[in-house]
């Protein structure tokens, strides 16, 4: 059955499908501004979600995590938007591992006290800080202690193998899928991949055949991109609708529910739609 593809092509959206975009940016970036104010972020993001049949998105703070910028400012913007859109935005705090361990811990404590339960890393763009450097190893330990989800732009094979074994109760998500990740996705139960990439058409289909749909999560890298660039490869993939539903939202919902970060309305929809 290709009900999802038929619905999408006929303009019916994605009815009876939970859709969570797992990779969206909020706020200023070095090369663009996704939204220039909290009010604009609220109004425009909801219009874009509604137009694309997206229930909610996982938002990471803006470009303040780059270079020597104060990443706390990006987190502040994220919190302001989240407080006014708590049912459709799931916040992922930003951090810079080049900061002192003390300051990192202070920001982690601040954000967890606000209710944030997920972390976005981009250390490859922060002077290429090692994915298993001492400050990030301390962060992974913090995430394990506080039952948090960890999302990263990229890890090396060696680093993700090491940390996923050392912290088996913590779920780790690659920000961008590549077929080289298939072996680690297959071998490590707590490692997942966001599908946004510049891979060839059909790479998602191949990945599903190699490791199963349950290891892939919808992501558009919006609002730098259109949300549809994440949805399209799933809708048009030559895989069963049940697999598409996992990728479009059920897997992300399960990971968020596991750490208590899935908004109530989404939790109810997840419980209604999840198989079994």
C-alpha positions as CSV (number, residue, x, y, z in Angstrom):
1,X,0.0,0.0,0.0
2,X,1.2,3.5,-0.8
3,X,-1.5,5.5,1.0
4,X,1.0,8.0,2.4
5,X,2.4,8.8,-1.1
6,X,-1.1,9.0,-2.6
7,X,-2.2,11.4,0.2
8,X,0.8,13.6,-0.3
9,X,0.5,13.8,-4.0
10,X,-3.2,14.6,-3.8
11,X,-2.6,17.4,-1.4
12,X,-4.2,15.7,1.6
13,X,-1.2,16.0,3.8
14,X,-0.2,13.2,6.1
15,X,-3.4,12.3,7.9
16,X,-3.3,9.7,10.6
17,X,0.5,9.9,10.6
18,X,2.5,11.4,13.5
19,X,5.1,13.7,11.9
20,X,8.0,15.1,13.9
21,X,10.8,16.9,12.2
22,X,13.8,16.0,14.2
23,X,16.3,18.5,12.9
24,X,15.2,22.2,12.8
25,X,17.1,25.4,13.6
26,X,15.8,28.5,15.4
27,X,17.4,31.9,15.4
28,X,20.4,33.6,13.8
29,X,23.1,31.7,11.9
30,X,26.3,33.0,10.4
31,X,24.9,32.9,6.9
32,X,21.2,33.3,7.5
33,X,18.5,34.2,10.1
34,X,15.8,31.6,10.2
35,X,13.6,34.0,12.2
36,X,14.6,37.4,13.5
37,X,12.2,37.6,16.5
38,X,10.3,35.3,18.9
39,X,7.0,36.5,17.4
40,X,8.1,35.8,13.9
41,X,9.4,32.3,14.9
42,X,6.0,31.5,16.4
43,X,3.8,32.7,13.6
44,X,6.0,31.5,10.6
45,X,7.0,28.2,12.0
46,X,3.4,27.2,12.7
47,X,2.4,28.2,9.2
48,X,5.1,26.1,7.7
49,X,4.3,23.1,9.9
50,X,0.6,23.3,9.0
51,X,1.4,23.6,5.3
52,X,3.5,20.5,5.4
53,X,1.5,18.3,7.8
54,X,4.1,18.5,10.5
55,X,2.9,18.0,14.1
56,X,6.0,19.3,15.8
57,X,9.7,19.8,15.4
58,X,12.9,19.4,17.5
59,X,14.6,22.8,17.6
60,X,18.2,23.5,18.2
61,X,19.4,26.9,19.2
62,X,20.9,29.3,16.6
63,X,24.4,30.1,15.5
64,X,25.4,31.4,18.9
65,X,27.0,28.0,19.4
66,X,29.6,28.8,16.7
67,X,33.1,30.2,17.4
68,X,33.4,32.4,20.4
69,X,29.7,33.5,20.5
70,X,27.8,33.1,23.7
71,X,25.7,30.0,23.2
72,X,23.5,31.0,26.2
73,X,21.9,33.6,24.0
74,X,20.8,31.0,21.5
75,X,19.4,28.9,24.4
76,X,17.6,32.0,25.7
77,X,15.9,32.5,22.3
78,X,15.0,28.8,22.2
79,X,13.4,28.9,25.6
80,X,11.3,32.0,24.7
81,X,9.8,30.3,21.7
82,X,9.3,27.0,23.5
83,X,7.4,28.6,26.4
84,X,4.9,30.0,23.8
85,X,4.6,26.9,21.7
86,X,5.1,24.0,24.2
87,X,3.0,21.4,22.3
88,X,4.8,21.8,18.9
89,X,8.4,22.5,19.8
90,X,10.8,20.1,21.5
91,X,13.9,22.1,22.6
92,X,17.5,20.8,22.2
93,X,20.0,23.0,24.1
94,X,23.2,24.2,22.5
95,X,26.6,24.0,24.1
96,X,30.2,24.8,23.2
97,X,32.7,22.3,24.5
98,X,35.6,24.8,24.2
99,X,34.1,26.6,27.2
100,X,35.2,25.6,30.7
101,X,33.8,22.5,32.3
102,X,32.3,24.7,35.1
103,X,30.5,27.0,32.7
104,X,29.2,24.1,30.6
105,X,27.8,22.5,33.7
106,X,26.2,25.7,34.8
107,X,24.4,26.0,31.5
108,X,23.4,22.3,31.5
109,X,21.9,22.8,34.9
110,X,20.1,25.9,33.9
111,X,18.5,24.3,30.9
112,X,17.5,21.1,32.6
113,X,16.0,23.1,35.4
114,X,13.8,24.7,32.7
115,X,12.7,21.3,31.6
116,X,14.9,20.7,28.5
117,X,15.8,17.0,28.1
118,X,17.8,17.0,24.9
119,X,21.2,18.3,23.7
120,X,22.5,19.3,20.2
121,X,26.2,19.2,19.5
122,X,28.1,20.6,16.6
123,X,31.7,20.3,17.8
124,X,32.9,19.7,14.2
125,X,32.3,23.4,13.7
126,X,33.7,24.5,17.1
127,X,37.4,24.3,16.4
128,X,36.8,20.6,15.6
129,X,36.7,19.8,19.3
130,X,37.1,16.0,19.6
131,X,33.8,14.0,20.0
132,X,35.4,12.1,22.9
133,X,37.3,15.1,24.3
134,X,37.1,15.4,28.1
135,X,34.4,18.1,28.2
136,X,32.2,16.1,25.9
137,X,32.8,12.9,27.8
138,X,31.6,14.8,30.9
139,X,28.6,16.0,29.0
140,X,27.7,12.4,28.0
141,X,28.0,11.4,31.6
142,X,25.6,14.3,32.5
143,X,23.2,13.2,29.8
144,X,23.2,9.7,31.1
145,X,22.6,10.8,34.7
146,X,19.7,13.1,33.7
147,X,18.2,10.8,31.1
148,X,18.8,13.1,28.1
149,X,19.0,12.6,24.4
150,X,22.2,13.6,22.6
151,X,22.1,14.7,18.9
152,X,25.3,15.6,17.1
153,X,26.1,16.9,13.6
154,X,28.7,14.2,13.3
155,X,30.8,11.6,15.2
156,X,33.5,9.5,13.8
157,X,33.0,5.7,13.7
158,X,35.5,5.2,16.5
159,X,33.9,7.9,18.8
160,X,30.3,6.9,18.4
161,X,31.3,3.2,19.0
162,X,33.1,4.2,22.2
163,X,30.5,6.5,23.7
164,X,27.4,4.4,22.7
165,X,29.1,1.4,24.5
166,X,30.2,3.5,27.5
167,X,26.7,5.0,27.9
168,X,24.3,2.3,26.8
169,X,21.2,3.8,28.3
170,X,21.7,7.1,26.4
171,X,20.3,7.4,22.9
172,X,22.6,9.1,20.3
173,X,21.4,10.6,17.0
174,X,23.6,11.5,14.0
175,X,22.5,14.8,12.5
176,X,23.1,13.7,8.9
177,X,22.8,10.2,7.6
178,X,25.5,8.5,5.4
179,X,25.7,4.9,4.4
180,X,29.0,4.5,6.2
181,X,26.8,4.6,9.4
182,X,24.9,1.4,8.5
183,X,27.2,-0.9,10.5
184,X,27.0,1.2,13.7
185,X,23.3,1.7,13.3
186,X,22.9,-2.1,13.0
187,X,25.3,-3.0,15.8
188,X,24.5,-0.4,18.5
189,X,20.9,-0.4,19.7
190,X,21.2,3.2,21.1
191,X,22.4,4.9,17.9
192,X,20.1,6.5,15.3
193,X,20.4,8.7,12.2
194,X,18.6,11.8,11.1
195,X,18.0,11.4,7.4
196,X,18.9,14.8,6.1
197,X,21.9,14.5,3.8
198,X,23.0,15.2,0.2
199,X,23.1,11.5,-0.5
200,X,21.8,10.0,-3.9
201,X,18.2,9.3,-4.4
202,X,17.3,5.9,-3.0
203,X,19.9,6.0,-0.2
204,X,17.2,6.0,2.4
205,X,15.6,3.0,0.8
206,X,18.9,1.2,0.8
207,X,19.5,2.1,4.4
208,X,16.2,0.8,5.5
209,X,17.0,-2.5,3.7
210,X,20.3,-2.7,5.5
211,X,19.4,-1.7,9.1
212,X,15.6,-1.4,9.3
213,X,13.3,1.7,9.3
214,X,13.4,2.0,13.1
215,X,16.9,3.5,13.0
216,X,16.0,6.5,10.9
217,X,14.4,9.8,11.9
218,X,12.8,12.5,9.8
219,X,14.9,15.8,9.5
220,X,14.9,18.7,7.1
221,X,17.6,20.9,8.5
222,X,14.9,23.5,8.5
223,X,14.1,26.3,8.6
224,X,17.3,26.8,6.7
225,X,15.7,24.4,4.2
226,X,12.1,23.8,3.4
227,X,10.5,21.1,5.6
228,X,9.5,19.2,2.4
229,X,13.1,18.3,1.7
230,X,13.0,16.0,4.7
231,X,9.5,14.7,4.1
232,X,9.9,14.0,0.3
233,X,12.6,11.3,0.5
234,X,10.4,9.4,3.0
235,X,7.1,9.9,1.1
236,X,8.6,8.7,-2.2
237,X,10.8,5.9,-0.8
238,X,10.0,2.4,-2.1
239,X,9.3,1.1,1.4
240,X,6.1,0.1,3.2
241,X,3.9,2.7,4.8
242,X,4.5,1.2,8.2
243,X,8.3,2.0,7.7
244,X,7.5,5.5,6.6
245,X,5.4,6.1,9.7
246,X,8.3,5.1,11.9
247,X,10.7,7.5,10.1
248,X,8.2,10.3,9.9
249,X,7.6,10.4,13.6
250,X,7.0,7.2,15.6
251,X,10.7,6.5,16.3
252,X,11.4,10.1,17.4
253,X,8.3,10.1,19.5
254,X,9.4,6.9,21.2
255,X,12.9,8.3,22.0
256,X,11.3,11.5,23.4
257,X,8.7,9.7,25.4
258,X,11.5,7.6,26.9
259,X,13.0,10.7,28.5
260,X,9.8,12.5,29.3
261,X,10.2,15.1,26.6
262,X,7.2,14.3,24.3
263,X,4.4,16.9,24.7
264,X,1.1,15.6,26.1
265,X,-0.9,15.9,22.8
266,X,1.9,14.2,20.8
267,X,2.1,11.5,23.4
268,X,-1.6,10.7,23.1
269,X,-1.3,10.6,19.3
270,X,1.8,8.4,19.5
271,X,0.0,6.0,21.9
272,X,-2.9,5.8,19.5
273,X,-0.8,5.3,16.3
274,X,2.1,3.2,17.6
275,X,2.0,-0.4,16.5
276,X,1.2,-3.0,19.1
